Amino acid sequence: MGLPDPTPLVAFGYGTAAMTYGIYLAFGFPKAKSEEEEKRIKRALIANGFAFGGIAQFVGGLLAFTLHPNSLVGALTACVFGMLWTAIWLNEYFDADPRPLAFLDIGIAVYTFVAGFWFVHLGLKVFAFLMWSITVLVILLTQVHGRNKLQKAAGWMALENWVVAYYLCFAIVTNAIMNAGLPV
């Protein structure tokens, strides 16, 4: 059967972080009734983003380097996104000025744009689509972080990323089950 593929962990982690951030940006949900409740909601969002976006992706990337050393692009991408989400959510946790995150967003936009071509070259078109979709998301996040604008557009793009990431997660797991001859 071979070594397990950590890609579903990475896709699920990214999808869940994108969903959490997307719903918050697009709909302002959950809404707080007091300043104390707002702080508690932010802490919960930070924990979700840090665990699913930061830790899950970074660990998945490290596992990919270890278990599948031939998947350099995927492993590197997972580690990059783990660090990205960790930076975003730590910034939120420390209630720091978000404007410097715009520089991180620009770097990620360049990375995802190029990574999309890598994935096309590898024949992984859905991964390429996700990379280019993330490129659009981080361009919008540049506006959110740098100027506090376009939150709803970034939220909707994050929700689109969530759907594509979950699709990848479930497709990979289903394919692994079918190839192993296990009942679904």
Biotite code that builds the C-alpha atoms (Angstrom):
import biotite.structure as struc

atoms = struc.array([
    struc.Atom([0.000, 0.000, 0.000], chain_id="A", res_id=1, res_name="MET", atom_name="CA", element="C"),
    struc.Atom([2.866, 2.540, 0.394], chain_id="A", res_id=2, res_name="GLY", atom_name="CA", element="C"),
    struc.Atom([3.346, 5.451, 2.722], chain_id="A", res_id=3, res_name="LEU", atom_name="CA", element="C"),
    struc.Atom([0.362, 7.653, 3.544], chain_id="A", res_id=4, res_name="PRO", atom_name="CA", element="C"),
    struc.Atom([-0.027, 10.870, 1.596], chain_id="A", res_id=5, res_name="ASP", atom_name="CA", element="C"),
    struc.Atom([-0.199, 13.905, 3.936], chain_id="A", res_id=6, res_name="PRO", atom_name="CA", element="C"),
    struc.Atom([-1.858, 16.054, 1.238], chain_id="A", res_id=7, res_name="THR", atom_name="CA", element="C"),
    struc.Atom([-5.414, 15.536, 2.617], chain_id="A", res_id=8, res_name="PRO", atom_name="CA", element="C"),
    struc.Atom([-4.233, 16.892, 5.992], chain_id="A", res_id=9, res_name="LEU", atom_name="CA", element="C"),
    struc.Atom([-2.802, 19.950, 4.240], chain_id="A", res_id=10, res_name="VAL", atom_name="CA", element="C"),
    struc.Atom([-5.903, 20.495, 2.070], chain_id="A", res_id=11, res_name="ALA", atom_name="CA", element="C"),
    struc.Atom([-8.276, 20.023, 5.010], chain_id="A", res_id=12, res_name="PHE", atom_name="CA", element="C"),
    struc.Atom([-6.224, 22.362, 7.203], chain_id="A", res_id=13, res_name="GLY", atom_name="CA", element="C"),
    struc.Atom([-6.092, 25.056, 4.540], chain_id="A", res_id=14, res_name="TYR", atom_name="CA", element="C"),
    struc.Atom([-9.766, 24.627, 3.666], chain_id="A", res_id=15, res_name="GLY", atom_name="CA", element="C"),
    struc.Atom([-10.850, 24.912, 7.285], chain_id="A", res_id=16, res_name="THR", atom_name="CA", element="C"),
    struc.Atom([-8.716, 28.018, 7.897], chain_id="A", res_id=17, res_name="ALA", atom_name="CA", element="C"),
    struc.Atom([-10.024, 29.576, 4.664], chain_id="A", res_id=18, res_name="ALA", atom_name="CA", element="C"),
    struc.Atom([-13.608, 28.779, 5.674], chain_id="A", res_id=19, res_name="MET", atom_name="CA", element="C"),
    struc.Atom([-13.146, 30.288, 9.143], chain_id="A", res_id=20, res_name="THR", atom_name="CA", element="C"),
    struc.Atom([-11.504, 33.450, 7.829], chain_id="A", res_id=21, res_name="TYR", atom_name="CA", element="C"),
    struc.Atom([-13.882, 33.638, 4.842], chain_id="A", res_id=22, res_name="GLY", atom_name="CA", element="C"),
    struc.Atom([-17.078, 33.481, 6.887], chain_id="A", res_id=23, res_name="ILE", atom_name="CA", element="C"),
    struc.Atom([-15.712, 36.086, 9.282], chain_id="A", res_id=24, res_name="TYR", atom_name="CA", element="C"),
    struc.Atom([-14.682, 38.472, 6.480], chain_id="A", res_id=25, res_name="LEU", atom_name="CA", element="C"),
    struc.Atom([-17.668, 37.933, 4.169], chain_id="A", res_id=26, res_name="ALA", atom_name="CA", element="C"),
    struc.Atom([-20.455, 37.870, 6.743], chain_id="A", res_id=27, res_name="PHE", atom_name="CA", element="C"),
    struc.Atom([-18.953, 39.274, 9.943], chain_id="A", res_id=28, res_name="GLY", atom_name="CA", element="C"),
    struc.Atom([-20.039, 36.041, 11.615], chain_id="A", res_id=29, res_name="PHE", atom_name="CA", element="C"),
    struc.Atom([-20.124, 35.388, 14.469], chain_id="A", res_id=30, res_name="PRO", atom_name="CA", element="C"),
    struc.Atom([-21.332, 38.796, 15.628], chain_id="A", res_id=31, res_name="LYS", atom_name="CA", element="C"),
    struc.Atom([-20.459, 39.989, 19.099], chain_id="A", res_id=32, res_name="ALA", atom_name="CA", element="C"),
    struc.Atom([-22.888, 41.683, 21.458], chain_id="A", res_id=33, res_name="LYS", atom_name="CA", element="C"),
    struc.Atom([-20.188, 43.203, 23.652], chain_id="A", res_id=34, res_name="SER", atom_name="CA", element="C"),
    struc.Atom([-16.520, 44.094, 23.594], chain_id="A", res_id=35, res_name="GLU", atom_name="CA", element="C"),
    struc.Atom([-15.719, 41.118, 25.846], chain_id="A", res_id=36, res_name="GLU", atom_name="CA", element="C"),
    struc.Atom([-17.615, 38.783, 23.529], chain_id="A", res_id=37, res_name="GLU", atom_name="CA", element="C"),
    struc.Atom([-15.726, 40.232, 20.538], chain_id="A", res_id=38, res_name="GLU", atom_name="CA", element="C"),
    struc.Atom([-12.423, 39.391, 22.251], chain_id="A", res_id=39, res_name="LYS", atom_name="CA", element="C"),
    struc.Atom([-13.575, 35.823, 22.928], chain_id="A", res_id=40, res_name="ARG", atom_name="CA", element="C"),
    struc.Atom([-14.698, 35.380, 19.298], chain_id="A", res_id=41, res_name="ILE", atom_name="CA", element="C"),
    struc.Atom([-11.370, 36.676, 18.024], chain_id="A", res_id=42, res_name="LYS", atom_name="CA", element="C"),
    struc.Atom([-9.479, 34.276, 20.289], chain_id="A", res_id=43, res_name="ARG", atom_name="CA", element="C"),
    struc.Atom([-11.553, 31.351, 18.967], chain_id="A", res_id=44, res_name="ALA", atom_name="CA", element="C"),
    struc.Atom([-10.943, 32.407, 15.342], chain_id="A", res_id=45, res_name="LEU", atom_name="CA", element="C"),
    struc.Atom([-7.233, 32.744, 16.072], chain_id="A", res_id=46, res_name="ILE", atom_name="CA", element="C"),
    struc.Atom([-7.098, 29.256, 17.606], chain_id="A", res_id=47, res_name="ALA", atom_name="CA", element="C"),
    struc.Atom([-8.896, 27.763, 14.578], chain_id="A", res_id=48, res_name="ASN", atom_name="CA", element="C"),
    struc.Atom([-6.628, 29.522, 12.094], chain_id="A", res_id=49, res_name="GLY", atom_name="CA", element="C"),
    struc.Atom([-3.466, 28.677, 14.000], chain_id="A", res_id=50, res_name="PHE", atom_name="CA", element="C"),
    struc.Atom([-4.331, 24.987, 14.451], chain_id="A", res_id=51, res_name="ALA", atom_name="CA", element="C"),
    struc.Atom([-5.857, 24.230, 11.047], chain_id="A", res_id=52, res_name="PHE", atom_name="CA", element="C"),
    struc.Atom([-4.077, 26.756, 8.888], chain_id="A", res_id=53, res_name="GLY", atom_name="CA", element="C"),
    struc.Atom([-0.719, 27.001, 10.569], chain_id="A", res_id=54, res_name="GLY", atom_name="CA", element="C"),
    struc.Atom([0.049, 23.752, 12.340], chain_id="A", res_id=55, res_name="ILE", atom_name="CA", element="C"),
    struc.Atom([-1.844, 21.316, 10.069], chain_id="A", res_id=56, res_name="ALA", atom_name="CA", element="C"),
    struc.Atom([-0.278, 22.673, 6.899], chain_id="A", res_id=57, res_name="GLN", atom_name="CA", element="C"),
    struc.Atom([3.237, 23.011, 8.262], chain_id="A", res_id=58, res_name="PHE", atom_name="CA", element="C"),
    struc.Atom([3.226, 19.506, 9.769], chain_id="A", res_id=59, res_name="VAL", atom_name="CA", element="C"),
    struc.Atom([1.691, 18.148, 6.551], chain_id="A", res_id=60, res_name="GLY", atom_name="CA", element="C"),
    struc.Atom([4.474, 19.795, 4.569], chain_id="A", res_id=61, res_name="GLY", atom_name="CA", element="C"),
    struc.Atom([7.149, 18.330, 6.839], chain_id="A", res_id=62, res_name="LEU", atom_name="CA", element="C"),
    struc.Atom([5.541, 14.897, 6.498], chain_id="A", res_id=63, res_name="LEU", atom_name="CA", element="C"),
    struc.Atom([5.486, 15.302, 2.710], chain_id="A", res_id=64, res_name="ALA", atom_name="CA", element="C"),
    struc.Atom([9.219, 16.095, 2.710], chain_id="A", res_id=65, res_name="PHE", atom_name="CA", element="C"),
    struc.Atom([9.820, 12.972, 4.825], chain_id="A", res_id=66, res_name="THR", atom_name="CA", element="C"),
    struc.Atom([7.333, 10.468, 3.368], chain_id="A", res_id=67, res_name="LEU", atom_name="CA", element="C"),
    struc.Atom([7.292, 11.628, -0.253], chain_id="A", res_id=68, res_name="HIS", atom_name="CA", element="C"),
    struc.Atom([10.620, 13.352, -1.004], chain_id="A", res_id=69, res_name="PRO", atom_name="CA", element="C"),
    struc.Atom([9.730, 13.457, -4.717], chain_id="A", res_id=70, res_name="ASN", atom_name="CA", element="C"),
    struc.Atom([6.836, 15.842, -4.042], chain_id="A", res_id=71, res_name="SER", atom_name="CA", element="C"),
    struc.Atom([9.035, 18.872, -3.395], chain_id="A", res_id=72, res_name="LEU", atom_name="CA", element="C"),
    struc.Atom([6.575, 21.436, -4.804], chain_id="A", res_id=73, res_name="VAL", atom_name="CA", element="C"),
    struc.Atom([3.680, 20.174, -2.686], chain_id="A", res_id=74, res_name="GLY", atom_name="CA", element="C"),
    struc.Atom([5.777, 19.868, 0.463], chain_id="A", res_id=75, res_name="ALA", atom_name="CA", element="C"),
    struc.Atom([7.251, 23.327, 0.037], chain_id="A", res_id=76, res_name="LEU", atom_name="CA", element="C"),
    struc.Atom([3.829, 24.820, -0.692], chain_id="A", res_id=77, res_name="THR", atom_name="CA", element="C"),
    struc.Atom([2.326, 23.233, 2.431], chain_id="A", res_id=78, res_name="ALA", atom_name="CA", element="C"),
    struc.Atom([5.134, 24.592, 4.623], chain_id="A", res_id=79, res_name="CYS", atom_name="CA", element="C"),
    struc.Atom([4.833, 28.066, 3.059], chain_id="A", res_id=80, res_name="VAL", atom_name="CA", element="C"),
    struc.Atom([1.096, 28.157, 3.752], chain_id="A", res_id=81, res_name="PHE", atom_name="CA", element="C"),
    struc.Atom([1.582, 26.856, 7.271], chain_id="A", res_id=82, res_name="GLY", atom_name="CA", element="C"),
    struc.Atom([3.924, 29.764, 7.938], chain_id="A", res_id=83, res_name="MET", atom_name="CA", element="C"),
    struc.Atom([1.536, 32.215, 6.196], chain_id="A", res_id=84, res_name="LEU", atom_name="CA", element="C"),
    struc.Atom([-1.438, 31.276, 8.348], chain_id="A", res_id=85, res_name="TRP", atom_name="CA", element="C"),
    struc.Atom([0.712, 31.224, 11.477], chain_id="A", res_id=86, res_name="THR", atom_name="CA", element="C"),
    struc.Atom([1.848, 34.792, 10.740], chain_id="A", res_id=87, res_name="ALA", atom_name="CA", element="C"),
    struc.Atom([-1.687, 36.015, 10.021], chain_id="A", res_id=88, res_name="ILE", atom_name="CA", element="C"),
    struc.Atom([-3.184, 34.501, 13.148], chain_id="A", res_id=89, res_name="TRP", atom_name="CA", element="C"),
    struc.Atom([-0.296, 35.471, 15.431], chain_id="A", res_id=90, res_name="LEU", atom_name="CA", element="C"),
    struc.Atom([-0.722, 39.021, 14.134], chain_id="A", res_id=91, res_name="ASN", atom_name="CA", element="C"),
    struc.Atom([-4.385, 38.799, 15.122], chain_id="A", res_id=92, res_name="GLU", atom_name="CA", element="C"),
    struc.Atom([-3.520, 37.267, 18.512], chain_id="A", res_id=93, res_name="TYR", atom_name="CA", element="C"),
    struc.Atom([-1.141, 40.074, 19.417], chain_id="A", res_id=94, res_name="PHE", atom_name="CA", element="C"),
    struc.Atom([-3.566, 42.626, 17.972], chain_id="A", res_id=95, res_name="ASP", atom_name="CA", element="C"),
    struc.Atom([-0.679, 44.027, 15.924], chain_id="A", res_id=96, res_name="ALA", atom_name="CA", element="C"),
    struc.Atom([-0.908, 46.504, 13.082], chain_id="A", res_id=97, res_name="ASP", atom_name="CA", element="C"),
    struc.Atom([-1.989, 44.410, 10.049], chain_id="A", res_id=98, res_name="PRO", atom_name="CA", element="C"),
    struc.Atom([-0.423, 46.699, 7.423], chain_id="A", res_id=99, res_name="ARG", atom_name="CA", element="C"),
    struc.Atom([2.962, 44.897, 7.335], chain_id="A", res_id=100, res_name="PRO", atom_name="CA", element="C"),
    struc.Atom([1.075, 41.687, 6.441], chain_id="A", res_id=101, res_name="LEU", atom_name="CA", element="C"),
    struc.Atom([0.481, 43.278, 3.033], chain_id="A", res_id=102, res_name="ALA", atom_name="CA", element="C"),
    struc.Atom([4.149, 42.571, 2.244], chain_id="A", res_id=103, res_name="PHE", atom_name="CA", element="C"),
    struc.Atom([3.645, 38.921, 3.185], chain_id="A", res_id=104, res_name="LEU", atom_name="CA", element="C"),
    struc.Atom([0.547, 38.865, 0.975], chain_id="A", res_id=105, res_name="ASP", atom_name="CA", element="C"),
    struc.Atom([2.562, 40.158, -1.988], chain_id="A", res_id=106, res_name="ILE", atom_name="CA", element="C"),
    struc.Atom([5.207, 37.471, -1.463], chain_id="A", res_id=107, res_name="GLY", atom_name="CA", element="C"),
    struc.Atom([2.557, 34.755, -1.267], chain_id="A", res_id=108, res_name="ILE", atom_name="CA", element="C"),
    struc.Atom([0.861, 36.118, -4.410], chain_id="A", res_id=109, res_name="ALA", atom_name="CA", element="C"),
    struc.Atom([4.123, 35.775, -6.329], chain_id="A", res_id=110, res_name="VAL", atom_name="CA", element="C"),
    struc.Atom([4.728, 32.300, -4.898], chain_id="A", res_id=111, res_name="TYR", atom_name="CA", element="C"),
    struc.Atom([1.233, 30.990, -5.688], chain_id="A", res_id=112, res_name="THR", atom_name="CA", element="C"),
    struc.Atom([1.317, 32.437, -9.195], chain_id="A", res_id=113, res_name="PHE", atom_name="CA", element="C"),
    struc.Atom([4.569, 30.593, -9.949], chain_id="A", res_id=114, res_name="VAL", atom_name="CA", element="C"),
    struc.Atom([3.499, 27.440, -8.068], chain_id="A", res_id=115, res_name="ALA", atom_name="CA", element="C"),
    struc.Atom([0.405, 27.270, -10.278], chain_id="A", res_id=116, res_name="GLY", atom_name="CA", element="C"),
    struc.Atom([2.667, 26.825, -13.302], chain_id="A", res_id=117, res_name="PHE", atom_name="CA", element="C"),
    struc.Atom([4.681, 24.164, -11.452], chain_id="A", res_id=118, res_name="TRP", atom_name="CA", element="C"),
    struc.Atom([1.495, 22.210, -10.774], chain_id="A", res_id=119, res_name="PHE", atom_name="CA", element="C"),
    struc.Atom([0.364, 22.549, -14.413], chain_id="A", res_id=120, res_name="VAL", atom_name="CA", element="C"),
    struc.Atom([3.730, 21.177, -15.486], chain_id="A", res_id=121, res_name="HIS", atom_name="CA", element="C"),
    struc.Atom([3.251, 18.251, -13.066], chain_id="A", res_id=122, res_name="LEU", atom_name="CA", element="C"),
    struc.Atom([-0.218, 17.579, -14.547], chain_id="A", res_id=123, res_name="GLY", atom_name="CA", element="C"),
    struc.Atom([-2.024, 18.610, -11.352], chain_id="A", res_id=124, res_name="LEU", atom_name="CA", element="C"),
    struc.Atom([-4.510, 21.086, -12.791], chain_id="A", res_id=125, res_name="LYS", atom_name="CA", element="C"),
    struc.Atom([-6.810, 21.300, -9.752], chain_id="A", res_id=126, res_name="VAL", atom_name="CA", element="C"),
    struc.Atom([-3.804, 22.165, -7.583], chain_id="A", res_id=127, res_name="PHE", atom_name="CA", element="C"),
    struc.Atom([-2.832, 24.805, -10.163], chain_id="A", res_id=128, res_name="ALA", atom_name="CA", element="C"),
    struc.Atom([-6.369, 26.223, -10.033], chain_id="A", res_id=129, res_name="PHE", atom_name="CA", element="C"),
    struc.Atom([-6.167, 26.394, -6.238], chain_id="A", res_id=130, res_name="LEU", atom_name="CA", element="C"),
    struc.Atom([-2.783, 28.180, -6.414], chain_id="A", res_id=131, res_name="MET", atom_name="CA", element="C"),
    struc.Atom([-4.115, 30.804, -8.808], chain_id="A", res_id=132, res_name="TRP", atom_name="CA", element="C"),
    struc.Atom([-7.276, 31.139, -6.746], chain_id="A", res_id=133, res_name="SER", atom_name="CA", element="C"),
    struc.Atom([-5.089, 31.763, -3.693], chain_id="A", res_id=134, res_name="ILE", atom_name="CA", element="C"),
    struc.Atom([-3.191, 34.354, -5.750], chain_id="A", res_id=135, res_name="THR", atom_name="CA", element="C"),
    struc.Atom([-6.437, 36.301, -6.159], chain_id="A", res_id=136, res_name="VAL", atom_name="CA", element="C"),
    struc.Atom([-7.251, 35.846, -2.466], chain_id="A", res_id=137, res_name="LEU", atom_name="CA", element="C"),
    struc.Atom([-3.926, 37.237, -1.263], chain_id="A", res_id=138, res_name="VAL", atom_name="CA", element="C"),
    struc.Atom([-4.175, 40.168, -3.665], chain_id="A", res_id=139, res_name="ILE", atom_name="CA", element="C"),
    struc.Atom([-7.495, 40.958, -1.968], chain_id="A", res_id=140, res_name="LEU", atom_name="CA", element="C"),
    struc.Atom([-5.925, 40.345, 1.466], chain_id="A", res_id=141, res_name="LEU", atom_name="CA", element="C"),
    struc.Atom([-3.272, 42.917, 0.573], chain_id="A", res_id=142, res_name="THR", atom_name="CA", element="C"),
    struc.Atom([-6.112, 45.436, 0.569], chain_id="A", res_id=143, res_name="GLN", atom_name="CA", element="C"),
    struc.Atom([-7.624, 44.033, 3.769], chain_id="A", res_id=144, res_name="VAL", atom_name="CA", element="C"),
    struc.Atom([-4.323, 44.073, 5.643], chain_id="A", res_id=145, res_name="HIS", atom_name="CA", element="C"),
    struc.Atom([-2.876, 47.242, 4.116], chain_id="A", res_id=146, res_name="GLY", atom_name="CA", element="C"),
    struc.Atom([-5.930, 49.471, 3.943], chain_id="A", res_id=147, res_name="ARG", atom_name="CA", element="C"),
    struc.Atom([-8.699, 47.625, 5.801], chain_id="A", res_id=148, res_name="ASN", atom_name="CA", element="C"),
    struc.Atom([-10.790, 47.414, 2.599], chain_id="A", res_id=149, res_name="LYS", atom_name="CA", element="C"),
    struc.Atom([-12.345, 44.662, 0.465], chain_id="A", res_id=150, res_name="LEU", atom_name="CA", element="C"),
    struc.Atom([-13.049, 42.383, 3.439], chain_id="A", res_id=151, res_name="GLN", atom_name="CA", element="C"),
    struc.Atom([-16.208, 40.921, 1.858], chain_id="A", res_id=152, res_name="LYS", atom_name="CA", element="C"),
    struc.Atom([-14.498, 40.212, -1.478], chain_id="A", res_id=153, res_name="ALA", atom_name="CA", element="C"),
    struc.Atom([-11.582, 38.540, 0.334], chain_id="A", res_id=154, res_name="ALA", atom_name="CA", element="C"),
    struc.Atom([-14.068, 36.572, 2.424], chain_id="A", res_id=155, res_name="GLY", atom_name="CA", element="C"),
    struc.Atom([-15.900, 35.274, -0.649], chain_id="A", res_id=156, res_name="TRP", atom_name="CA", element="C"),
    struc.Atom([-12.596, 34.339, -2.309], chain_id="A", res_id=157, res_name="MET", atom_name="CA", element="C"),
    struc.Atom([-11.508, 32.519, 0.872], chain_id="A", res_id=158, res_name="ALA", atom_name="CA", element="C"),
    struc.Atom([-14.794, 30.587, 0.796], chain_id="A", res_id=159, res_name="LEU", atom_name="CA", element="C"),
    struc.Atom([-14.108, 29.600, -2.826], chain_id="A", res_id=160, res_name="GLU", atom_name="CA", element="C"),
    struc.Atom([-10.646, 28.419, -1.705], chain_id="A", res_id=161, res_name="ASN", atom_name="CA", element="C"),
    struc.Atom([-12.336, 26.380, 1.034], chain_id="A", res_id=162, res_name="TRP", atom_name="CA", element="C"),
    struc.Atom([-14.506, 24.522, -1.492], chain_id="A", res_id=163, res_name="VAL", atom_name="CA", element="C"),
    struc.Atom([-11.562, 23.728, -3.799], chain_id="A", res_id=164, res_name="VAL", atom_name="CA", element="C"),
    struc.Atom([-9.328, 22.634, -0.886], chain_id="A", res_id=165, res_name="ALA", atom_name="CA", element="C"),
    struc.Atom([-12.021, 20.322, 0.513], chain_id="A", res_id=166, res_name="TYR", atom_name="CA", element="C"),
    struc.Atom([-12.616, 18.917, -2.982], chain_id="A", res_id=167, res_name="TYR", atom_name="CA", element="C"),
    struc.Atom([-8.889, 18.074, -3.206], chain_id="A", res_id=168, res_name="LEU", atom_name="CA", element="C"),
    struc.Atom([-8.917, 16.517, 0.259], chain_id="A", res_id=169, res_name="CYS", atom_name="CA", element="C"),
    struc.Atom([-11.906, 14.282, -0.456], chain_id="A", res_id=170, res_name="PHE", atom_name="CA", element="C"),
    struc.Atom([-10.742, 13.387, -3.976], chain_id="A", res_id=171, res_name="ALA", atom_name="CA", element="C"),
    struc.Atom([-7.330, 12.267, -2.723], chain_id="A", res_id=172, res_name="ILE", atom_name="CA", element="C"),
    struc.Atom([-8.786, 10.237, 0.149], chain_id="A", res_id=173, res_name="VAL", atom_name="CA", element="C"),
    struc.Atom([-11.413, 8.609, -2.107], chain_id="A", res_id=174, res_name="THR", atom_name="CA", element="C"),
    struc.Atom([-8.759, 7.775, -4.692], chain_id="A", res_id=175, res_name="ASN", atom_name="CA", element="C"),
    struc.Atom([-6.519, 6.227, -2.012], chain_id="A", res_id=176, res_name="ALA", atom_name="CA", element="C"),
    struc.Atom([-9.403, 4.111, -0.692], chain_id="A", res_id=177, res_name="ILE", atom_name="CA", element="C"),
    struc.Atom([-10.369, 2.930, -4.183], chain_id="A", res_id=178, res_name="MET", atom_name="CA", element="C"),
    struc.Atom([-6.763, 2.111, -5.134], chain_id="A", res_id=179, res_name="ASN", atom_name="CA", element="C"),
    struc.Atom([-6.294, 0.130, -1.913], chain_id="A", res_id=180, res_name="ALA", atom_name="CA", element="C"),
    struc.Atom([-9.372, -1.963, -2.705], chain_id="A", res_id=181, res_name="GLY", atom_name="CA", element="C"),
    struc.Atom([-11.060, -0.956, 0.532], chain_id="A", res_id=182, res_name="LEU", atom_name="CA", element="C"),
    struc.Atom([-14.828, -0.553, 0.741], chain_id="A", res_id=183, res_name="PRO", atom_name="CA", element="C"),
    struc.Atom([-15.945, 3.065, 0.639], chain_id="A", res_id=184, res_name="VAL", atom_name="CA", element="C"),
])
